[in-house]
Every structure is written in structure tokens, then in C-alpha cells.
Amino acid sequence: MDEEVECSILQCSGHLPQYFALPRRQSKASGCQKGWAGTLRCAVESDTATGAFLIPYFIALLFEGIPLLHLELALGQYLRKGSIGAWNTISAYLGGIGVASWMVSVLISLYYNTVLTWVMWYFINSFQEPLPWSVCPLNENRTGFNEECYESTAVNYFWYRKTLNITPDIAESGRLQWWLILCLAACWAIVYLCTIRGIETTGKAIYVTAIFPYLVLTIFLIQGLTLPGATEGLIYLFTPNLSTLKNPRVWLDAATQIFFSLSLGFGGLIAFASYNPTKNDCEKDAVTVAIVNSMTSLYASIPVFSVLGFKATTAYWDCLDRNIINIINEFDLPEESIMRQNYTSWISFLNSSYPEKIAGLKLKSCDLQEFLDQSVSGTGLAFIVFTQAIILMPGSQAWAILFFIMLFSLGLSSMFGNIEGVFTPLLELQIVPKSAPKELLSGIICLISFLIALCFTLGSGSYWIDIFDRYASSVPLLVIAFFEVIGVVYIYKINRFSKDVEWMTGRKLNLYWQITWRFISPLLLLIVFTAFVTLQLQKPPSYTAWNPKYEGFPMKEEKVYPPWVQAICVLLVALPCMCLPLAALFHLVKQKRRSKDPSLVPSEVFSCQGANINFSHPKE
């Protein structure tokens, strides 16, 4: 299980496009906001970040994140084009990079709004008193609590049963959940309205949504540190388990975390950086945004793991208490004769004296480390961890409302950037005419996305979101980033790019940028990609299922994906990656046709070599 729990609150998906779309006076707040949007994904879709994960995380930040962020900002700012246009300017054979980035944005947009659907559902239920995830419902006979809820917790029950109505296996689709469909429709309607209105009208609100999460998380931090088990959670966060570093999945999670957190490989940075002044210090922007983003993620991880420690500790105590009750009843012992403190010694004594009786009780194995692992794995971390903390706070109803307003505002800003990332390349590729009304095109995109996203409202929907999140947005980003570096360094040429950056910033690139761009970044990306593919070939991909009939319940049951699901996983990885060779092949065929038929060759054929001679620095 340790191999599956290496990327949590640090696994961020904050996109930064609005950072560059706004006036410079407003863009700093927007940059902070997008860092918080990364924290949203950390909180709701990830596994966990432990001490061992921090090592590859900072290595990925230093040798991948910051260099690639600077590269994309400088490229967009200098060439003054969107992602597809910029790569076609460098070489028509690299145009597939922009198309691949667009494909990743499409796949992410399909499932990301479902996260907002969950947030909206919890927000609506936050107006109930008491909060519906604070108490277990009665069973059908009204003679006791619901068995599934009693065996786990009220928080888990509300998430897995009342929200997701999850199936015990991905092969069981289950029914469409009407409450999620209504929330999903409302979320897409809001995204559509925001897309039409644009972010320019909400500049002042960005300052509020950038600062408000710090206030909320600080309150959770104070509350979390006072809870029993908080120390164990923080020890779990900062204690390295170096054996996990041998797992390529940990390194892939670290790289994916950086890509999502800084919005690398999506194409949005290049497009929106083109709106920056040509003399803007993109190097300073890259370093500042990367550091602030990472520090924000680390700050957010502390209250999260404080509550995780509390959740795991209470689950551990509940497990001990149930075993103690069973032992006392079986051996007719006085009450309080067995306590949590002397449980281990009693078990050792009874196992040696009455092994058959103890075996017949079928006591559950109670291990705090296992509960820590289980409590931080899988989708829905925010809906389990933070809701657990909320019900312990005075005025819990008000805090629940504020918390989910915060999550919704952050997720909405990210979703707005996603839709813009899907919308703009369609115009660049001339798939739709530029004269087409933006309202109509945005409406069609949102409607199609809503219809496809209905599959995520099925009982098995959360399993599919895990698949999209794990495969559509991880390996393809590695491939895109690798070819971005290769394209700039070895096709556009690093010396030419260095002169462009020097012209914009007024200073020469130091040795750090030269070494990372030329050697370290592409080599590290290639090693992680190769190691991950090798691992997948050796061990079939698996997932954890919520199964009340599992003997280890409430811990999740680990299962292997069926072959047809594995095929879909491969397809999600291949779709964006295949855009690169297909675009190059398309251009090659086009060139050969032109060479055979002179009438097809225009009077001026653009080439990368010609650009080296004629392309001049843009005017300020």
C-alpha cells in the first residue's frame, strides 16, 4: 500500500493562465489564486504526500518545474503566439506539441468539473443542522445504526454512499445519481456563463479568493494541531520512507504534481504569456511563482495531515474498542479490565492460553500505520479529511459553508482556464471559423462536455475519475514537456533562445538555465518515463475499492483493473502522445505533395531556417 500513497495535498493542479491574461497589477493575486487551485486538486483527488515524496518533489521542482516554467513563459512572451502557433513557428514538425497540450486540456476538462459537482453537493448539504456527515442514519428496522456507517464512520458513509453511491467494483457501473446530475448541470452552466463573461470583470474578486484560503487553512491548522493524533499525522508527513523512492510511480507523481501545480505542458502558459510586455522579466516571474506555489502547497499539507493523523488515530481506537468489547463478552471479564494501554499484553496472554477462543472471535487487525495509509488514499480527500475536522469545530455549519465556497471558487477559476485552453486552439487550428460567436462555441463545448461527464455520475464514476487523473494527465505531460525542451534547445537552438531571453530581461542566462535545459531536464523526464513504463509492464495497474463486504472493511480492497479497463488506460495515454508523430507525419506528407506538384507551393514557404534569418525582435 505504501507505493500507492505517495501524492496527496502536494499533488496540485493549479493552472496559471489567468496570471497572464490580467493586467500586471492584478496578475500577482491571480497567480496566488491559481496556486490555491492546485491545492484544490491536492485535497480532492490525490493519494498522499509523505516524507519520501518531498525528496522527488523538490528535485522535480528544481530540475523540471522552474526550468520548464521559464521556458514556456519566455517562449510565449517572445513569439507572441498561442501554443500551437508558437510550435509551428519553431518548426511545423513540432506543431503536434500544441495539439497534444490541447488534447490533455480536453481530457482534464471532461472530469475536472465533476470535482466541482461534489463540492456543490456538499455545499448544499452544509445548510442542514446537524451536518448530515456528522451522524450515522438508522437502519431499515430503526433498531440501530446503519451497519455500513457503523463499521466505518459517518463521514465515510456520507461520502461513499450518500454522495457517490459507489459500487464495490469498477466493472459494476451502477445507476446515474440524479443529485449529481443536477449539480453537474449547474456547474457546467456556471462555467458557461463565466466563459462568456470573462475573467476581466472579476479582477477585484481575485484578491479575495487568493487571500481567503490562507485564512481558512490557518484556522484548520490551529484546530488540527489540537486534535489527538495530530503528531502522528505530521510524523507520517515528514518521516522519509526511502524504500518508496525505488518506485517510479513516486517520481512520476512528483513530476505530475509539478506540472499541474505550475500548469506546465497545457499550452495555456505560452498563450497567456504572449500578452505580457515584451520586456517583462519572465525569469523573475518563473522563480517567484514556482517558489510561492510550492510553499503554499507545503503550508496546506500541515493542517491536512494533522487531521489525517486524528482520523487514523480515532479509527485505530475504534478498532481496539470493538476488539476489547468482544474479548470482554467472550471471557466474561469485568468492564475496564482491558484498556487500550494494556490491550497488547492481554492479547498476547489470551493467544497463548486460549488460542482457539481468540481465533473464533475473528478479531480485526488494528495497526495505526495501516490506518494512516488507508486514511490518505484515494479520491475525495477533502470530503473526508476536512469534513471530519469541520464537525469538531464550534459553529460547524458556518465553517462548512465557508470551506466549500472556497473550494468552489478555486475550482471554478481553474475550470474557466481549462475551457479557455480548449476554446482558443480550436480557433488557431481553424477547426471553427473565427466569425463564429463565442457564446455559441462555448455553449457547444460545455454541452458536449456535460453529456460525456455523465459517466462520472455513475456508481463507478469516481473510479473512472481516478483513471483519467492518473493516466490522461501524467504520462502525456511528461512526453509533452520532453519534446518542448528538445524543440527549444536542439531545433530552435539554445544559443538563439538565450539571446531572445537576454533581449527581454536585459541579462544573460546563468549556468543553471543552460545546464537544466540542455541536459538535466530532458534526461530526468526520459528516465522517469522509461521507469514508469517498465513498472507498468511488470505489474498490472490496480485500484482500491470501497467494499462493505470486504473482510478488512472499512479499509479499502485492492483490486487489479480488468483487461478492458487497462486498454482504456493505455488509450488515455496514447491519445495526446500520438498527436506529436501524427502532426509531423501530416506535415511531411504535405511537403512531399508540394515538392511533386509545384503549383501547390506558395510563393513564400516558411521554414525554420528562414525564420533564423528574418525573424526580428518584436517591438515593445
ZIGI-V887730 format. One record per residue. N is the residue number from 0. RES is the residue in three letters. NEAR is the number of other ideal C-beta (glycine too) atoms within 10 Angstrom. Layout:
BEGIN
N:RES:NEAR
N:RES:NEAR
END
This chain:
BEGIN
0:MET:13
1:ASP:15
2:GLU:16
3:GLU:19
4:VAL:25
5:GLU:30
6:CYS:28
7:SER:28
8:ILE:29
9:LEU:28
10:GLN:30
11:CYS:32
12:SER:29
13:GLY:29
14:HIS:31
15:LEU:32
16:PRO:27
17:GLN:27
18:TYR:30
19:PHE:25
20:ALA:21
21:LEU:21
22:PRO:10
23:ARG:12
24:ARG:8
25:GLN:19
26:SER:22
27:LYS:18
28:ALA:21
29:SER:25
30:GLY:22
31:CYS:23
32:GLN:26
33:LYS:28
34:GLY:27
35:TRP:29
36:ALA:31
37:GLY:30
38:THR:29
39:LEU:28
40:ARG:28
41:CYS:29
42:ALA:26
43:VAL:24
44:GLU:29
45:SER:28
46:ASP:24
47:THR:29
48:ALA:28
49:THR:25
50:GLY:15
51:ALA:20
52:PHE:27
53:LEU:17
54:ILE:16
55:PRO:25
56:TYR:27
57:PHE:15
58:ILE:17
59:ALA:24
60:LEU:22
61:LEU:15
62:PHE:20
63:GLU:26
64:GLY:28
65:ILE:24
66:PRO:25
67:LEU:28
68:LEU:27
69:HIS:24
70:LEU:27
71:GLU:30
72:LEU:28
73:ALA:27
74:LEU:27
75:GLY:26
76:GLN:28
77:TYR:22
78:LEU:21
79:ARG:15
80:LYS:19
81:GLY:25
82:SER:33
83:ILE:25
84:GLY:19
85:ALA:27
86:TRP:31
87:ASN:22
88:THR:19
89:ILE:22
90:SER:18
91:ALA:19
92:TYR:21
93:LEU:24
94:GLY:25
95:GLY:27
96:ILE:30
97:GLY:28
98:VAL:22
99:ALA:27
100:SER:31
101:TRP:26
102:MET:22
103:VAL:27
104:SER:28
105:VAL:19
106:LEU:19
107:ILE:24
108:SER:22
109:LEU:21
110:TYR:23
111:TYR:28
112:ASN:26
113:THR:26
114:VAL:28
115:LEU:26
116:THR:26
117:TRP:27
118:VAL:26
119:MET:22
120:TRP:21
121:TYR:27
122:PHE:18
123:ILE:14
124:ASN:18
125:SER:23
126:PHE:10
127:GLN:12
128:GLU:9
129:PRO:11
130:LEU:21
131:PRO:17
132:TRP:26
133:SER:19
134:VAL:14
135:CYS:19
136:PRO:16
137:LEU:12
138:ASN:14
139:GLU:7
140:ASN:6
141:ARG:7
142:THR:7
143:GLY:10
144:PHE:15
145:ASN:16
146:GLU:11
147:GLU:19
148:CYS:23
149:TYR:16
150:GLU:17
151:SER:22
152:THR:19
153:ALA:23
154:VAL:22
155:ASN:23
156:TYR:24
157:PHE:24
158:TRP:24
159:TYR:23
160:ARG:17
161:LYS:17
162:THR:23
163:LEU:27
164:ASN:18
165:ILE:23
166:THR:20
167:PRO:17
168:ASP:17
169:ILE:20
170:ALA:13
171:GLU:13
172:SER:15
173:GLY:16
174:ARG:10
175:LEU:14
176:GLN:22
177:TRP:9
178:TRP:16
179:LEU:23
180:ILE:15
181:LEU:15
182:CYS:24
183:LEU:24
184:ALA:14
185:ALA:14
186:CYS:26
187:TRP:23
188:ALA:12
189:ILE:18
190:VAL:25
191:TYR:19
192:LEU:11
193:CYS:19
194:THR:23
195:ILE:12
196:ARG:11
197:GLY:12
198:ILE:20
199:GLU:11
200:THR:9
201:THR:18
202:GLY:16
203:LYS:9
204:ALA:14
205:ILE:24
206:TYR:15
207:VAL:12
208:THR:21
209:ALA:20
210:ILE:13
211:PHE:17
212:PRO:24
213:TYR:14
214:LEU:11
215:VAL:17
216:LEU:24
217:THR:12
218:ILE:16
219:PHE:23
220:LEU:17
221:ILE:11
222:GLN:20
223:GLY:26
224:LEU:17
225:THR:10
226:LEU:19
227:PRO:11
228:GLY:23
229:ALA:22
230:THR:14
231:GLU:21
232:GLY:28
233:LEU:18
234:ILE:13
235:TYR:24
236:LEU:26
237:PHE:13
238:THR:10
239:PRO:13
240:ASN:15
241:LEU:9
242:SER:10
243:THR:20
244:LEU:15
245:LYS:11
246:ASN:19
247:PRO:20
248:ARG:22
249:VAL:24
250:TRP:24
251:LEU:25
252:ASP:28
253:ALA:27
254:ALA:28
255:THR:26
256:GLN:32
257:ILE:32
258:PHE:27
259:PHE:28
260:SER:32
261:LEU:29
262:SER:28
263:LEU:27
264:GLY:29
265:PHE:28
266:GLY:32
267:GLY:29
268:LEU:29
269:ILE:29
270:ALA:27
271:PHE:29
272:ALA:27
273:SER:22
274:TYR:16
275:ASN:23
276:PRO:10
277:THR:15
278:LYS:12
279:ASN:18
280:ASP:17
281:CYS:25
282:GLU:20
283:LYS:11
284:ASP:24
285:ALA:23
286:VAL:14
287:THR:13
288:VAL:28
289:ALA:22
290:ILE:12
291:VAL:14
292:ASN:27
293:SER:23
294:MET:11
295:THR:21
296:SER:24
297:LEU:16
298:TYR:16
299:ALA:26
300:SER:24
301:ILE:19
302:PRO:25
303:VAL:29
304:PHE:29
305:SER:27
306:VAL:28
307:LEU:31
308:GLY:28
309:PHE:26
310:LYS:25
311:ALA:24
312:THR:21
313:THR:17
314:ALA:23
315:TYR:21
316:TRP:16
317:ASP:18
318:CYS:20
319:LEU:20
320:ASP:15
321:ARG:15
322:ASN:20
323:ILE:22
324:ILE:12
325:ASN:15
326:ILE:20
327:ILE:16
328:ASN:10
329:GLU:15
330:PHE:16
331:ASP:6
332:LEU:14
333:PRO:7
334:GLU:8
335:GLU:8
336:SER:12
337:ILE:22
338:MET:11
339:ARG:12
340:GLN:8
341:ASN:12
342:TYR:16
343:THR:11
344:SER:10
345:TRP:18
346:ILE:17
347:SER:10
348:PHE:11
349:LEU:19
350:ASN:12
351:SER:9
352:SER:10
353:TYR:14
354:PRO:10
355:GLU:6
356:LYS:13
357:ILE:18
358:ALA:10
359:GLY:10
360:LEU:15
361:LYS:9
362:LEU:18
363:LYS:18
364:SER:9
365:CYS:20
366:ASP:13
367:LEU:18
368:GLN:13
369:GLU:17
370:PHE:25
371:LEU:27
372:ASP:21
373:GLN:20
374:SER:29
375:VAL:29
376:SER:20
377:GLY:23
378:THR:24
379:GLY:22
380:LEU:25
381:ALA:26
382:PHE:26
383:ILE:24
384:VAL:27
385:PHE:25
386:THR:27
387:GLN:22
388:ALA:24
389:ILE:27
390:ILE:17
391:LEU:15
392:MET:14
393:PRO:7
394:GLY:9
395:SER:18
396:GLN:17
397:ALA:12
398:TRP:22
399:ALA:24
400:ILE:15
401:LEU:17
402:PHE:24
403:PHE:24
404:ILE:16
405:MET:20
406:LEU:28
407:PHE:19
408:SER:20
409:LEU:27
410:GLY:26
411:LEU:20
412:SER:27
413:SER:29
414:MET:24
415:PHE:22
416:GLY:26
417:ASN:26
418:ILE:22
419:GLU:23
420:GLY:26
421:VAL:22
422:PHE:17
423:THR:20
424:PRO:23
425:LEU:15
426:LEU:16
427:GLU:21
428:LEU:14
429:GLN:8
430:ILE:9
431:VAL:13
432:PRO:8
433:LYS:7
434:SER:5
435:ALA:12
436:PRO:9
437:LYS:12
438:GLU:11
439:LEU:10
440:LEU:18
441:SER:20
442:GLY:15
443:ILE:12
444:ILE:20
445:CYS:22
446:LEU:12
447:ILE:11
448:SER:22
449:PHE:19
450:LEU:10
451:ILE:13
452:ALA:24
453:LEU:15
454:CYS:16
455:PHE:24
456:THR:23
457:LEU:21
458:GLY:19
459:SER:21
460:GLY:27
461:SER:27
462:TYR:27
463:TRP:18
464:ILE:24
465:ASP:18
466:ILE:20
467:PHE:20
468:ASP:24
469:ARG:22
470:TYR:20
471:ALA:23
472:SER:26
473:SER:23
474:VAL:24
475:PRO:27
476:LEU:24
477:LEU:23
478:VAL:22
479:ILE:28
480:ALA:27
481:PHE:22
482:PHE:21
483:GLU:28
484:VAL:23
485:ILE:17
486:GLY:19
487:VAL:22
488:VAL:19
489:TYR:11
490:ILE:14
491:TYR:23
492:LYS:14
493:ILE:16
494:ASN:10
495:ARG:13
496:PHE:20
497:SER:16
498:LYS:14
499:ASP:19
500:VAL:23
501:GLU:12
502:TRP:13
503:MET:23
504:THR:18
505:GLY:9
506:ARG:10
507:LYS:11
508:LEU:18
509:ASN:9
510:LEU:7
511:TYR:14
512:TRP:21
513:GLN:16
514:ILE:13
515:THR:22
516:TRP:21
517:ARG:14
518:PHE:13
519:ILE:17
520:SER:25
521:PRO:21
522:LEU:14
523:LEU:20
524:LEU:25
525:LEU:14
526:ILE:12
527:VAL:25
528:PHE:19
529:THR:11
530:ALA:16
531:PHE:20
532:VAL:14
533:THR:11
534:LEU:15
535:GLN:18
536:LEU:8
537:GLN:7
538:LYS:11
539:PRO:11
540:PRO:16
541:SER:12
542:TYR:20
543:THR:20
544:ALA:19
545:TRP:23
546:ASN:18
547:PRO:15
548:LYS:8
549:TYR:15
550:GLU:9
551:GLY:13
552:PHE:15
553:PRO:23
554:MET:24
555:LYS:20
556:GLU:16
557:GLU:14
558:LYS:17
559:VAL:12
560:TYR:18
561:PRO:13
562:PRO:8
563:TRP:8
564:VAL:17
565:GLN:15
566:ALA:11
567:ILE:15
568:CYS:18
569:VAL:12
570:LEU:12
571:LEU:20
572:VAL:21
573:ALA:13
574:LEU:16
575:PRO:26
576:CYS:19
577:MET:17
578:CYS:23
579:LEU:22
580:PRO:11
581:LEU:13
582:ALA:22
583:ALA:16
584:LEU:12
585:PHE:14
586:HIS:17
587:LEU:12
588:VAL:10
589:LYS:12
590:GLN:14
591:LYS:10
592:ARG:11
593:ARG:14
594:SER:10
595:LYS:8
596:ASP:9
597:PRO:7
598:SER:5
599:LEU:10
600:VAL:12
601:PRO:7
602:SER:4
603:GLU:7
604:VAL:9
605:PHE:12
606:SER:11
607:CYS:16
608:GLN:9
609:GLY:11
610:ALA:15
611:ASN:11
612:ILE:8
613:ASN:8
614:PHE:14
615:SER:6
616:HIS:11
617:PRO:14
618:LYS:5
619:GLU:7
END
